[in-house]
């Protein structure tokens, strides 16, 4: 199986800007924390995530931004 070229994905041209979503085990490995800890960060709304039914994924660029901001950003209006 070959890797899609820039601008050409298995879903057709124009979808390459979406990138690949990370699974929770992948996020846990990147952060060097446990899988339950990642779910807790998401549940507390500290780590932004994408919910696809019962599945949860994290956008790599959002994870990088979250880390750059210190990893403790809460949504505005929350204690």
LUMLUMDREN-2810 file (N, C-alpha, C; in Angstrom, 1 decimal):
<atoms>
<atom><aa>X</aa><ch>A</ch><at>N</at><xx>0.8</xx><yy>-1.2</yy><zz>0.0</zz></atom>
<atom><aa>X</aa><ch>A</ch><at>CA</at><xx>0.0</xx><yy>0.0</yy><zz>0.0</zz></atom>
<atom><aa>X</aa><ch>A</ch><at>C</at><xx>0.9</xx><yy>1.2</yy><zz>0.0</zz></atom>
<atom><aa>X</aa><ch>A</ch><at>N</at><xx>0.6</xx><yy>2.2</yy><zz>-0.9</zz></atom>
<atom><aa>X</aa><ch>A</ch><at>CA</at><xx>1.5</xx><yy>3.3</yy><zz>-1.0</zz></atom>
<atom><aa>X</aa><ch>A</ch><at>C</at><xx>0.9</xx><yy>4.5</yy><zz>-0.2</zz></atom>
<atom><aa>X</aa><ch>A</ch><at>N</at><xx>1.7</xx><yy>5.4</yy><zz>0.2</zz></atom>
<atom><aa>X</aa><ch>A</ch><at>CA</at><xx>1.3</xx><yy>6.6</yy><zz>1.0</zz></atom>
<atom><aa>X</aa><ch>A</ch><at>C</at><xx>0.8</xx><yy>7.6</yy><zz>0.0</zz></atom>
<atom><aa>X</aa><ch>A</ch><at>N</at><xx>-0.4</xx><yy>8.2</yy><zz>0.3</zz></atom>
<atom><aa>X</aa><ch>A</ch><at>CA</at><xx>-1.0</xx><yy>9.2</yy><zz>-0.6</zz></atom>
<atom><aa>X</aa><ch>A</ch><at>C</at><xx>-0.1</xx><yy>10.4</yy><zz>-0.8</zz></atom>
<atom><aa>X</aa><ch>A</ch><at>N</at><xx>0.0</xx><yy>10.9</yy><zz>-2.0</zz></atom>
<atom><aa>X</aa><ch>A</ch><at>CA</at><xx>0.8</xx><yy>12.1</yy><zz>-2.2</zz></atom>
<atom><aa>X</aa><ch>A</ch><at>C</at><xx>0.1</xx><yy>13.3</yy><zz>-1.6</zz></atom>
<atom><aa>X</aa><ch>A</ch><at>N</at><xx>0.8</xx><yy>14.4</yy><zz>-1.5</zz></atom>
<atom><aa>X</aa><ch>A</ch><at>CA</at><xx>0.2</xx><yy>15.7</yy><zz>-1.0</zz></atom>
<atom><aa>X</aa><ch>A</ch><at>C</at><xx>-1.0</xx><yy>16.1</yy><zz>-1.8</zz></atom>
<atom><aa>X</aa><ch>A</ch><at>N</at><xx>-2.1</xx><yy>16.4</yy><zz>-1.1</zz></atom>
<atom><aa>X</aa><ch>A</ch><at>CA</at><xx>-3.3</xx><yy>16.8</yy><zz>-1.8</zz></atom>
<atom><aa>X</aa><ch>A</ch><at>C</at><xx>-4.1</xx><yy>15.7</yy><zz>-2.4</zz></atom>
<atom><aa>X</aa><ch>A</ch><at>N</at><xx>-3.6</xx><yy>14.4</yy><zz>-2.2</zz></atom>
<atom><aa>X</aa><ch>A</ch><at>CA</at><xx>-4.3</xx><yy>13.3</yy><zz>-2.7</zz></atom>
<atom><aa>X</aa><ch>A</ch><at>C</at><xx>-4.4</xx><yy>12.2</yy><zz>-1.6</zz></atom>
<atom><aa>X</aa><ch>A</ch><at>N</at><xx>-5.6</xx><yy>12.0</yy><zz>-1.1</zz></atom>
<atom><aa>X</aa><ch>A</ch><at>CA</at><xx>-5.8</xx><yy>11.1</yy><zz>-0.1</zz></atom>
<atom><aa>X</aa><ch>A</ch><at>C</at><xx>-6.7</xx><yy>10.0</yy><zz>-0.6</zz></atom>
<atom><aa>X</aa><ch>A</ch><at>N</at><xx>-6.9</xx><yy>8.9</yy><zz>0.2</zz></atom>
<atom><aa>X</aa><ch>A</ch><at>CA</at><xx>-7.8</xx><yy>7.9</yy><zz>-0.2</zz></atom>
<atom><aa>X</aa><ch>A</ch><at>C</at><xx>-9.3</xx><yy>8.4</yy><zz>-0.4</zz></atom>
<atom><aa>X</aa><ch>A</ch><at>N</at><xx>-9.5</xx><yy>9.6</yy><zz>0.2</zz></atom>
<atom><aa>X</aa><ch>A</ch><at>CA</at><xx>-10.9</xx><yy>10.2</yy><zz>0.2</zz></atom>
<atom><aa>X</aa><ch>A</ch><at>C</at><xx>-11.0</xx><yy>11.2</yy><zz>-1.0</zz></atom>
<atom><aa>X</aa><ch>A</ch><at>N</at><xx>-9.9</xx><yy>11.3</yy><zz>-1.8</zz></atom>
<atom><aa>X</aa><ch>A</ch><at>CA</at><xx>-10.0</xx><yy>12.2</yy><zz>-2.9</zz></atom>
<atom><aa>X</aa><ch>A</ch><at>C</at><xx>-9.2</xx><yy>13.5</yy><zz>-2.6</zz></atom>
<atom><aa>X</aa><ch>A</ch><at>N</at><xx>-8.9</xx><yy>14.3</yy><zz>-3.6</zz></atom>
<atom><aa>X</aa><ch>A</ch><at>CA</at><xx>-8.2</xx><yy>15.5</yy><zz>-3.4</zz></atom>
<atom><aa>X</aa><ch>A</ch><at>C</at><xx>-9.0</xx><yy>16.5</yy><zz>-2.5</zz></atom>
<atom><aa>X</aa><ch>A</ch><at>N</at><xx>-8.2</xx><yy>17.3</yy><zz>-1.8</zz></atom>
<atom><aa>X</aa><ch>A</ch><at>CA</at><xx>-8.8</xx><yy>18.3</yy><zz>-0.9</zz></atom>
<atom><aa>X</aa><ch>A</ch><at>C</at><xx>-9.0</xx><yy>17.9</yy><zz>0.5</zz></atom>
<atom><aa>X</aa><ch>A</ch><at>N</at><xx>-8.7</xx><yy>16.7</yy><zz>0.9</zz></atom>
<atom><aa>X</aa><ch>A</ch><at>CA</at><xx>-8.9</xx><yy>16.2</yy><zz>2.2</zz></atom>
<atom><aa>X</aa><ch>A</ch><at>C</at><xx>-7.5</xx><yy>16.2</yy><zz>3.0</zz></atom>
<atom><aa>X</aa><ch>A</ch><at>N</at><xx>-6.4</xx><yy>16.5</yy><zz>2.3</zz></atom>
<atom><aa>X</aa><ch>A</ch><at>CA</at><xx>-5.1</xx><yy>16.3</yy><zz>3.0</zz></atom>
<atom><aa>X</aa><ch>A</ch><at>C</at><xx>-4.9</xx><yy>17.3</yy><zz>4.1</zz></atom>
<atom><aa>X</aa><ch>A</ch><at>N</at><xx>-5.6</xx><yy>18.4</yy><zz>4.1</zz></atom>
<atom><aa>X</aa><ch>A</ch><at>CA</at><xx>-5.4</xx><yy>19.4</yy><zz>5.2</zz></atom>
<atom><aa>X</aa><ch>A</ch><at>C</at><xx>-6.0</xx><yy>18.9</yy><zz>6.6</zz></atom>
<atom><aa>X</aa><ch>A</ch><at>N</at><xx>-6.8</xx><yy>17.8</yy><zz>6.5</zz></atom>
<atom><aa>X</aa><ch>A</ch><at>CA</at><xx>-7.4</xx><yy>17.3</yy><zz>7.7</zz></atom>
<atom><aa>X</aa><ch>A</ch><at>C</at><xx>-6.4</xx><yy>16.5</yy><zz>8.5</zz></atom>
<atom><aa>X</aa><ch>A</ch><at>N</at><xx>-5.4</xx><yy>15.9</yy><zz>7.9</zz></atom>
<atom><aa>X</aa><ch>A</ch><at>CA</at><xx>-4.4</xx><yy>15.1</yy><zz>8.6</zz></atom>
<atom><aa>X</aa><ch>A</ch><at>C</at><xx>-4.9</xx><yy>13.8</yy><zz>9.2</zz></atom>
<atom><aa>X</aa><ch>A</ch><at>N</at><xx>-4.1</xx><yy>13.1</yy><zz>10.0</zz></atom>
<atom><aa>X</aa><ch>A</ch><at>CA</at><xx>-4.5</xx><yy>11.9</yy><zz>10.6</zz></atom>
<atom><aa>X</aa><ch>A</ch><at>C</at><xx>-4.8</xx><yy>12.2</yy><zz>12.1</zz></atom>
<atom><aa>X</aa><ch>A</ch><at>N</at><xx>-5.9</xx><yy>11.5</yy><zz>12.5</zz></atom>
<atom><aa>X</aa><ch>A</ch><at>CA</at><xx>-6.3</xx><yy>11.7</yy><zz>14.0</zz></atom>
<atom><aa>X</aa><ch>A</ch><at>C</at><xx>-5.5</xx><yy>10.6</yy><zz>14.8</zz></atom>
<atom><aa>X</aa><ch>A</ch><at>N</at><xx>-5.1</xx><yy>11.0</yy><zz>16.0</zz></atom>
<atom><aa>X</aa><ch>A</ch><at>CA</at><xx>-4.4</xx><yy>10.1</yy><zz>16.9</zz></atom>
<atom><aa>X</aa><ch>A</ch><at>C</at><xx>-5.3</xx><yy>9.3</yy><zz>17.7</zz></atom>
<atom><aa>X</aa><ch>A</ch><at>N</at><xx>-5.0</xx><yy>8.1</yy><zz>18.0</zz></atom>
<atom><aa>X</aa><ch>A</ch><at>CA</at><xx>-5.8</xx><yy>7.3</yy><zz>18.9</zz></atom>
<atom><aa>X</aa><ch>A</ch><at>C</at><xx>-5.4</xx><yy>7.6</yy><zz>20.3</zz></atom>
<atom><aa>X</aa><ch>A</ch><at>N</at><xx>-6.2</xx><yy>7.2</yy><zz>21.3</zz></atom>
<atom><aa>X</aa><ch>A</ch><at>CA</at><xx>-5.8</xx><yy>7.5</yy><zz>22.7</zz></atom>
<atom><aa>X</aa><ch>A</ch><at>C</at><xx>-4.5</xx><yy>6.8</yy><zz>23.1</zz></atom>
<atom><aa>X</aa><ch>A</ch><at>N</at><xx>-4.3</xx><yy>5.6</yy><zz>22.7</zz></atom>
<atom><aa>X</aa><ch>A</ch><at>CA</at><xx>-3.0</xx><yy>5.0</yy><zz>23.1</zz></atom>
<atom><aa>X</aa><ch>A</ch><at>C</at><xx>-1.8</xx><yy>5.7</yy><zz>22.4</zz></atom>
<atom><aa>X</aa><ch>A</ch><at>N</at><xx>-2.0</xx><yy>6.2</yy><zz>21.2</zz></atom>
<atom><aa>X</aa><ch>A</ch><at>CA</at><xx>-0.9</xx><yy>7.0</yy><zz>20.6</zz></atom>
<atom><aa>X</aa><ch>A</ch><at>C</at><xx>-0.6</xx><yy>8.3</yy><zz>21.4</zz></atom>
<atom><aa>X</aa><ch>A</ch><at>N</at><xx>-1.7</xx><yy>9.0</yy><zz>21.8</zz></atom>
<atom><aa>X</aa><ch>A</ch><at>CA</at><xx>-1.6</xx><yy>10.2</yy><zz>22.6</zz></atom>
<atom><aa>X</aa><ch>A</ch><at>C</at><xx>-0.9</xx><yy>9.9</yy><zz>23.9</zz></atom>
<atom><aa>X</aa><ch>A</ch><at>N</at><xx>-1.3</xx><yy>8.8</yy><zz>24.6</zz></atom>
<atom><aa>X</aa><ch>A</ch><at>CA</at><xx>-0.7</xx><yy>8.3</yy><zz>25.8</zz></atom>
<atom><aa>X</aa><ch>A</ch><at>C</at><xx>0.8</xx><yy>8.1</yy><zz>25.7</zz></atom>
<atom><aa>X</aa><ch>A</ch><at>N</at><xx>1.2</xx><yy>7.5</yy><zz>24.6</zz></atom>
<atom><aa>X</aa><ch>A</ch><at>CA</at><xx>2.6</xx><yy>7.2</yy><zz>24.3</zz></atom>
<atom><aa>X</aa><ch>A</ch><at>C</at><xx>3.4</xx><yy>8.5</yy><zz>24.1</zz></atom>
<atom><aa>X</aa><ch>A</ch><at>N</at><xx>2.8</xx><yy>9.4</yy><zz>23.3</zz></atom>
<atom><aa>X</aa><ch>A</ch><at>CA</at><xx>3.5</xx><yy>10.7</yy><zz>23.1</zz></atom>
<atom><aa>X</aa><ch>A</ch><at>C</at><xx>3.7</xx><yy>11.5</yy><zz>24.4</zz></atom>
<atom><aa>X</aa><ch>A</ch><at>N</at><xx>2.6</xx><yy>11.5</yy><zz>25.3</zz></atom>
<atom><aa>X</aa><ch>A</ch><at>CA</at><xx>2.7</xx><yy>12.2</yy><zz>26.5</zz></atom>
<atom><aa>X</aa><ch>A</ch><at>C</at><xx>3.4</xx><yy>11.4</yy><zz>27.6</zz></atom>
<atom><aa>X</aa><ch>A</ch><at>N</at><xx>3.7</xx><yy>10.1</yy><zz>27.4</zz></atom>
<atom><aa>X</aa><ch>A</ch><at>CA</at><xx>4.3</xx><yy>9.3</yy><zz>28.4</zz></atom>
<atom><aa>X</aa><ch>A</ch><at>C</at><xx>3.4</xx><yy>9.2</yy><zz>29.6</zz></atom>
<atom><aa>X</aa><ch>A</ch><at>N</at><xx>2.1</xx><yy>9.0</yy><zz>29.4</zz></atom>
<atom><aa>X</aa><ch>A</ch><at>CA</at><xx>1.2</xx><yy>8.8</yy><zz>30.5</zz></atom>
<atom><aa>X</aa><ch>A</ch><at>C</at><xx>0.3</xx><yy>7.6</yy><zz>30.2</zz></atom>
<atom><aa>X</aa><ch>A</ch><at>N</at><xx>-0.5</xx><yy>7.2</yy><zz>31.1</zz></atom>
<atom><aa>X</aa><ch>A</ch><at>CA</at><xx>-1.4</xx><yy>6.0</yy><zz>30.9</zz></atom>
<atom><aa>X</aa><ch>A</ch><at>C</at><xx>-2.6</xx><yy>6.4</yy><zz>30.0</zz></atom>
<atom><aa>X</aa><ch>A</ch><at>N</at><xx>-3.2</xx><yy>5.4</yy><zz>29.4</zz></atom>
<atom><aa>X</aa><ch>A</ch><at>CA</at><xx>-4.4</xx><yy>5.6</yy><zz>28.6</zz></atom>
<atom><aa>X</aa><ch>A</ch><at>C</at><xx>-5.5</xx><yy>6.2</yy><zz>29.5</zz></atom>
<atom><aa>X</aa><ch>A</ch><at>N</at><xx>-5.8</xx><yy>5.7</yy><zz>30.7</zz></atom>
<atom><aa>X</aa><ch>A</ch><at>CA</at><xx>-6.8</xx><yy>6.3</yy><zz>31.5</zz></atom>
<atom><aa>X</aa><ch>A</ch><at>C</at><xx>-6.6</xx><yy>7.7</yy><zz>31.9</zz></atom>
<atom><aa>X</aa><ch>A</ch><at>N</at><xx>-5.3</xx><yy>8.1</yy><zz>32.0</zz></atom>
<atom><aa>X</aa><ch>A</ch><at>CA</at><xx>-5.0</xx><yy>9.5</yy><zz>32.2</zz></atom>
<atom><aa>X</aa><ch>A</ch><at>C</at><xx>-5.4</xx><yy>10.4</yy><zz>31.0</zz></atom>
<atom><aa>X</aa><ch>A</ch><at>N</at><xx>-5.2</xx><yy>9.9</yy><zz>29.8</zz></atom>
<atom><aa>X</aa><ch>A</ch><at>CA</at><xx>-5.6</xx><yy>10.7</yy><zz>28.6</zz></atom>
<atom><aa>X</aa><ch>A</ch><at>C</at><xx>-7.1</xx><yy>10.8</yy><zz>28.6</zz></atom>
<atom><aa>X</aa><ch>A</ch><at>N</at><xx>-7.8</xx><yy>9.8</yy><zz>28.9</zz></atom>
<atom><aa>X</aa><ch>A</ch><at>CA</at><xx>-9.3</xx><yy>9.9</yy><zz>29.0</zz></atom>
<atom><aa>X</aa><ch>A</ch><at>C</at><xx>-9.7</xx><yy>10.9</yy><zz>30.0</zz></atom>
<atom><aa>X</aa><ch>A</ch><at>N</at><xx>-9.0</xx><yy>10.9</yy><zz>31.2</zz></atom>
<atom><aa>X</aa><ch>A</ch><at>CA</at><xx>-9.3</xx><yy>11.8</yy><zz>32.2</zz></atom>
<atom><aa>X</aa><ch>A</ch><at>C</at><xx>-9.1</xx><yy>13.3</yy><zz>31.8</zz></atom>
<atom><aa>X</aa><ch>A</ch><at>N</at><xx>-8.0</xx><yy>13.5</yy><zz>31.1</zz></atom>
<atom><aa>X</aa><ch>A</ch><at>CA</at><xx>-7.7</xx><yy>14.9</yy><zz>30.6</zz></atom>
<atom><aa>X</aa><ch>A</ch><at>C</at><xx>-8.8</xx><yy>15.3</yy><zz>29.6</zz></atom>
<atom><aa>X</aa><ch>A</ch><at>N</at><xx>-9.3</xx><yy>14.4</yy><zz>28.8</zz></atom>
<atom><aa>X</aa><ch>A</ch><at>CA</at><xx>-10.4</xx><yy>14.7</yy><zz>27.9</zz></atom>
<atom><aa>X</aa><ch>A</ch><at>C</at><xx>-11.7</xx><yy>14.9</yy><zz>28.6</zz></atom>
<atom><aa>X</aa><ch>A</ch><at>N</at><xx>-12.0</xx><yy>14.1</yy><zz>29.6</zz></atom>
<atom><aa>X</aa><ch>A</ch><at>CA</at><xx>-13.2</xx><yy>14.2</yy><zz>30.3</zz></atom>
<atom><aa>X</aa><ch>A</ch><at>C</at><xx>-13.3</xx><yy>15.5</yy><zz>31.1</zz></atom>
<atom><aa>X</aa><ch>A</ch><at>N</at><xx>-12.1</xx><yy>16.0</yy><zz>31.6</zz></atom>
<atom><aa>X</aa><ch>A</ch><at>CA</at><xx>-12.0</xx><yy>17.2</yy><zz>32.3</zz></atom>
<atom><aa>X</aa><ch>A</ch><at>C</at><xx>-12.0</xx><yy>18.4</yy><zz>31.4</zz></atom>
<atom><aa>X</aa><ch>A</ch><at>N</at><xx>-12.0</xx><yy>18.1</yy><zz>30.1</zz></atom>
<atom><aa>X</aa><ch>A</ch><at>CA</at><xx>-12.0</xx><yy>19.2</yy><zz>29.0</zz></atom>
<atom><aa>X</aa><ch>A</ch><at>C</at><xx>-10.6</xx><yy>20.0</yy><zz>29.1</zz></atom>
<atom><aa>X</aa><ch>A</ch><at>N</at><xx>-9.6</xx><yy>19.3</yy><zz>29.6</zz></atom>
<atom><aa>X</aa><ch>A</ch><at>CA</at><xx>-8.3</xx><yy>19.9</yy><zz>29.5</zz></atom>
<atom><aa>X</aa><ch>A</ch><at>C</at><xx>-7.6</xx><yy>19.7</yy><zz>28.2</zz></atom>
<atom><aa>X</aa><ch>A</ch><at>N</at><xx>-7.9</xx><yy>18.5</yy><zz>27.6</zz></atom>
<atom><aa>X</aa><ch>A</ch><at>CA</at><xx>-7.3</xx><yy>18.1</yy><zz>26.3</zz></atom>
<atom><aa>X</aa><ch>A</ch><at>C</at><xx>-8.4</xx><yy>18.0</yy><zz>25.3</zz></atom>
<atom><aa>X</aa><ch>A</ch><at>N</at><xx>-8.4</xx><yy>18.9</yy><zz>24.3</zz></atom>
<atom><aa>X</aa><ch>A</ch><at>CA</at><xx>-9.5</xx><yy>18.8</yy><zz>23.2</zz></atom>
<atom><aa>X</aa><ch>A</ch><at>C</at><xx>-9.4</xx><yy>17.5</yy><zz>22.5</zz></atom>
<atom><aa>X</aa><ch>A</ch><at>N</at><xx>-10.6</xx><yy>17.0</yy><zz>22.1</zz></atom>
<atom><aa>X</aa><ch>A</ch><at>CA</at><xx>-10.7</xx><yy>15.7</yy><zz>21.4</zz></atom>
<atom><aa>X</aa><ch>A</ch><at>C</at><xx>-11.8</xx><yy>15.7</yy><zz>20.4</zz></atom>
<atom><aa>X</aa><ch>A</ch><at>N</at><xx>-11.8</xx><yy>14.8</yy><zz>19.5</zz></atom>
<atom><aa>X</aa><ch>A</ch><at>CA</at><xx>-12.8</xx><yy>14.6</yy><zz>18.5</zz></atom>
<atom><aa>X</aa><ch>A</ch><at>C</at><xx>-13.6</xx><yy>13.3</yy><zz>18.9</zz></atom>
<atom><aa>X</aa><ch>A</ch><at>N</at><xx>-14.9</xx><yy>13.4</yy><zz>19.1</zz></atom>
<atom><aa>X</aa><ch>A</ch><at>CA</at><xx>-15.6</xx><yy>12.2</yy><zz>19.4</zz></atom>
<atom><aa>X</aa><ch>A</ch><at>C</at><xx>-16.4</xx><yy>11.7</yy><zz>18.2</zz></atom>
<atom><aa>X</aa><ch>A</ch><at>N</at><xx>-16.1</xx><yy>10.4</yy><zz>17.8</zz></atom>
<atom><aa>X</aa><ch>A</ch><at>CA</at><xx>-16.7</xx><yy>9.8</yy><zz>16.7</zz></atom>
<atom><aa>X</aa><ch>A</ch><at>C</at><xx>-17.5</xx><yy>8.6</yy><zz>17.2</zz></atom>
<atom><aa>X</aa><ch>A</ch><at>N</at><xx>-18.8</xx><yy>8.9</yy><zz>17.6</zz></atom>
<atom><aa>X</aa><ch>A</ch><at>CA</at><xx>-19.6</xx><yy>7.9</yy><zz>18.3</zz></atom>
<atom><aa>X</aa><ch>A</ch><at>C</at><xx>-18.9</xx><yy>7.6</yy><zz>19.6</zz></atom>
<atom><aa>X</aa><ch>A</ch><at>N</at><xx>-18.6</xx><yy>6.3</yy><zz>19.8</zz></atom>
<atom><aa>X</aa><ch>A</ch><at>CA</at><xx>-17.9</xx><yy>5.9</yy><zz>21.1</zz></atom>
<atom><aa>X</aa><ch>A</ch><at>C</at><xx>-16.4</xx><yy>6.1</yy><zz>21.0</zz></atom>
<atom><aa>X</aa><ch>A</ch><at>N</at><xx>-15.9</xx><yy>6.3</yy><zz>19.8</zz></atom>
<atom><aa>X</aa><ch>A</ch><at>CA</at><xx>-14.4</xx><yy>6.4</yy><zz>19.7</zz></atom>
<atom><aa>X</aa><ch>A</ch><at>C</at><xx>-14.0</xx><yy>7.9</yy><zz>19.9</zz></atom>
<atom><aa>X</aa><ch>A</ch><at>N</at><xx>-12.8</xx><yy>8.0</yy><zz>20.4</zz></atom>
<atom><aa>X</aa><ch>A</ch><at>CA</at><xx>-12.2</xx><yy>9.3</yy><zz>20.7</zz></atom>
<atom><aa>X</aa><ch>A</ch><at>C</at><xx>-10.9</xx><yy>9.4</yy><zz>20.0</zz></atom>
<atom><aa>X</aa><ch>A</ch><at>N</at><xx>-10.7</xx><yy>10.6</yy><zz>19.4</zz></atom>
<atom><aa>X</aa><ch>A</ch><at>CA</at><xx>-9.4</xx><yy>10.8</yy><zz>18.7</zz></atom>
<atom><aa>X</aa><ch>A</ch><at>C</at><xx>-8.9</xx><yy>12.2</yy><zz>19.0</zz></atom>
<atom><aa>X</aa><ch>A</ch><at>N</at><xx>-7.6</xx><yy>12.5</yy><zz>18.8</zz></atom>
<atom><aa>X</aa><ch>A</ch><at>CA</at><xx>-7.1</xx><yy>13.8</yy><zz>19.0</zz></atom>
<atom><aa>X</aa><ch>A</ch><at>C</at><xx>-6.3</xx><yy>14.2</yy><zz>17.8</zz></atom>
<atom><aa>X</aa><ch>A</ch><at>N</at><xx>-6.6</xx><yy>15.5</yy><zz>17.4</zz></atom>
<atom><aa>X</aa><ch>A</ch><at>CA</at><xx>-5.9</xx><yy>16.0</yy><zz>16.2</zz></atom>
<atom><aa>X</aa><ch>A</ch><at>C</at><xx>-4.4</xx><yy>16.3</yy><zz>16.6</zz></atom>
<atom><aa>X</aa><ch>A</ch><at>N</at><xx>-3.4</xx><yy>15.9</yy><zz>15.8</zz></atom>
<atom><aa>X</aa><ch>A</ch><at>CA</at><xx>-2.0</xx><yy>16.1</yy><zz>16.1</zz></atom>
<atom><aa>X</aa><ch>A</ch><at>C</at><xx>-1.7</xx><yy>17.6</yy><zz>16.3</zz></atom>
<atom><aa>X</aa><ch>A</ch><at>N</at><xx>-2.2</xx><yy>18.4</yy><zz>15.4</zz></atom>
<atom><aa>X</aa><ch>A</ch><at>CA</at><xx>-1.9</xx><yy>19.9</yy><zz>15.6</zz></atom>
<atom><aa>X</aa><ch>A</ch><at>C</at><xx>-2.5</xx><yy>20.5</yy><zz>16.8</zz></atom>
<atom><aa>X</aa><ch>A</ch><at>N</at><xx>-3.7</xx><yy>20.0</yy><zz>17.2</zz></atom>
<atom><aa>X</aa><ch>A</ch><at>CA</at><xx>-4.3</xx><yy>20.5</yy><zz>18.5</zz></atom>
<atom><aa>X</aa><ch>A</ch><at>C</at><xx>-3.5</xx><yy>20.0</yy><zz>19.7</zz></atom>
<atom><aa>X</aa><ch>A</ch><at>N</at><xx>-3.0</xx><yy>18.7</yy><zz>19.6</zz></atom>
<atom><aa>X</aa><ch>A</ch><at>CA</at><xx>-2.1</xx><yy>18.2</yy><zz>20.7</zz></atom>
<atom><aa>X</aa><ch>A</ch><at>C</at><xx>-0.9</xx><yy>19.0</yy><zz>20.8</zz></atom>
<atom><aa>X</aa><ch>A</ch><at>N</at><xx>-0.2</xx><yy>19.4</yy><zz>19.7</zz></atom>
<atom><aa>X</aa><ch>A</ch><at>CA</at><xx>1.0</xx><yy>20.2</yy><zz>19.7</zz></atom>
<atom><aa>X</aa><ch>A</ch><at>C</at><xx>0.7</xx><yy>21.6</yy><zz>20.3</zz></atom>
<atom><aa>X</aa><ch>A</ch><at>N</at><xx>-0.4</xx><yy>22.2</yy><zz>19.9</zz></atom>
<atom><aa>X</aa><ch>A</ch><at>CA</at><xx>-0.7</xx><yy>23.5</yy><zz>20.4</zz></atom>
<atom><aa>X</aa><ch>A</ch><at>C</at><xx>-1.0</xx><yy>23.4</yy><zz>21.9</zz></atom>
<atom><aa>X</aa><ch>A</ch><at>N</at><xx>-1.7</xx><yy>22.4</yy><zz>22.3</zz></atom>
<atom><aa>X</aa><ch>A</ch><at>CA</at><xx>-2.0</xx><yy>22.2</yy><zz>23.7</zz></atom>
<atom><aa>X</aa><ch>A</ch><at>C</at><xx>-0.7</xx><yy>22.1</yy><zz>24.6</zz></atom>
<atom><aa>X</aa><ch>A</ch><at>N</at><xx>0.2</xx><yy>21.3</yy><zz>24.0</zz></atom>
<atom><aa>X</aa><ch>A</ch><at>CA</at><xx>1.5</xx><yy>21.1</yy><zz>24.7</zz></atom>
<atom><aa>X</aa><ch>A</ch><at>C</at><xx>2.3</xx><yy>22.5</yy><zz>24.8</zz></atom>
<atom><aa>X</aa><ch>A</ch><at>N</at><xx>2.2</xx><yy>23.2</yy><zz>23.7</zz></atom>
<atom><aa>X</aa><ch>A</ch><at>CA</at><xx>2.9</xx><yy>24.5</yy><zz>23.6</zz></atom>
<atom><aa>X</aa><ch>A</ch><at>C</at><xx>2.4</xx><yy>25.5</yy><zz>24.6</zz></atom>
<atom><aa>X</aa><ch>A</ch><at>N</at><xx>1.1</xx><yy>25.3</yy><zz>24.9</zz></atom>
<atom><aa>X</aa><ch>A</ch><at>CA</at><xx>0.4</xx><yy>26.2</yy><zz>25.9</zz></atom>
<atom><aa>X</aa><ch>A</ch><at>C</at><xx>0.6</xx><yy>25.7</yy><zz>27.3</zz></atom>
<atom><aa>X</aa><ch>A</ch><at>N</at><xx>1.3</xx><yy>24.7</yy><zz>27.5</zz></atom>
<atom><aa>X</aa><ch>A</ch><at>CA</at><xx>1.6</xx><yy>24.2</yy><zz>28.9</zz></atom>
<atom><aa>X</aa><ch>A</ch><at>C</at><xx>0.7</xx><yy>23.0</yy><zz>29.3</zz></atom>
<atom><aa>X</aa><ch>A</ch><at>N</at><xx>-0.2</xx><yy>22.6</yy><zz>28.4</zz></atom>
<atom><aa>X</aa><ch>A</ch><at>CA</at><xx>-1.0</xx><yy>21.5</yy><zz>28.7</zz></atom>
<atom><aa>X</aa><ch>A</ch><at>C</at><xx>-2.1</xx><yy>21.6</yy><zz>29.8</zz></atom>
<atom><aa>X</aa><ch>A</ch><at>N</at><xx>-2.3</xx><yy>22.8</yy><zz>30.2</zz></atom>
<atom><aa>X</aa><ch>A</ch><at>CA</at><xx>-3.3</xx><yy>23.0</yy><zz>31.3</zz></atom>
<atom><aa>X</aa><ch>A</ch><at>C</at><xx>-4.4</xx><yy>24.0</yy><zz>30.9</zz></atom>
<atom><aa>X</aa><ch>A</ch><at>N</at><xx>-4.6</xx><yy>24.2</yy><zz>29.6</zz></atom>
<atom><aa>X</aa><ch>A</ch><at>CA</at><xx>-5.6</xx><yy>25.1</yy><zz>29.2</zz></atom>
<atom><aa>X</aa><ch>A</ch><at>C</at><xx>-7.0</xx><yy>24.6</yy><zz>29.4</zz></atom>
<atom><aa>X</aa><ch>A</ch><at>N</at><xx>-7.9</xx><yy>25.4</yy><zz>30.1</zz></atom>
<atom><aa>X</aa><ch>A</ch><at>CA</at><xx>-9.3</xx><yy>25.0</yy><zz>30.3</zz></atom>
<atom><aa>X</aa><ch>A</ch><at>C</at><xx>-10.1</xx><yy>25.9</yy><zz>29.3</zz></atom>
<atom><aa>X</aa><ch>A</ch><at>N</at><xx>-11.2</xx><yy>25.4</yy><zz>28.9</zz></atom>
<atom><aa>X</aa><ch>A</ch><at>CA</at><xx>-12.1</xx><yy>26.3</yy><zz>28.1</zz></atom>
<atom><aa>X</aa><ch>A</ch><at>C</at><xx>-12.5</xx><yy>27.6</yy><zz>28.9</zz></atom>
<atom><aa>X</aa><ch>A</ch><at>N</at><xx>-12.7</xx><yy>28.6</yy><zz>28.2</zz></atom>
<atom><aa>X</aa><ch>A</ch><at>CA</at><xx>-13.1</xx><yy>29.9</yy><zz>28.9</zz></atom>
<atom><aa>X</aa><ch>A</ch><at>C</at><xx>-14.5</xx><yy>29.7</yy><zz>29.6</zz></atom>
<atom><aa>X</aa><ch>A</ch><at>N</at><xx>-14.6</xx><yy>30.4</yy><zz>30.7</zz></atom>
<atom><aa>X</aa><ch>A</ch><at>CA</at><xx>-15.9</xx><yy>30.3</yy><zz>31.4</zz></atom>
<atom><aa>X</aa><ch>A</ch><at>C</at><xx>-16.0</xx><yy>29.1</yy><zz>32.3</zz></atom>
<atom><aa>X</aa><ch>A</ch><at>N</at><xx>-15.0</xx><yy>28.3</yy><zz>32.5</zz></atom>
<atom><aa>X</aa><ch>A</ch><at>CA</at><xx>-15.0</xx><yy>27.2</yy><zz>33.4</zz></atom>
<atom><aa>X</aa><ch>A</ch><at>C</at><xx>-14.0</xx><yy>27.5</yy><zz>34.6</zz></atom>
<atom><aa>X</aa><ch>A</ch><at>N</at><xx>-14.3</xx><yy>26.9</yy><zz>35.7</zz></atom>
<atom><aa>X</aa><ch>A</ch><at>CA</at><xx>-13.5</xx><yy>27.0</yy><zz>36.9</zz></atom>
<atom><aa>X</aa><ch>A</ch><at>C</at><xx>-12.3</xx><yy>26.1</yy><zz>36.8</zz></atom>
</atoms>
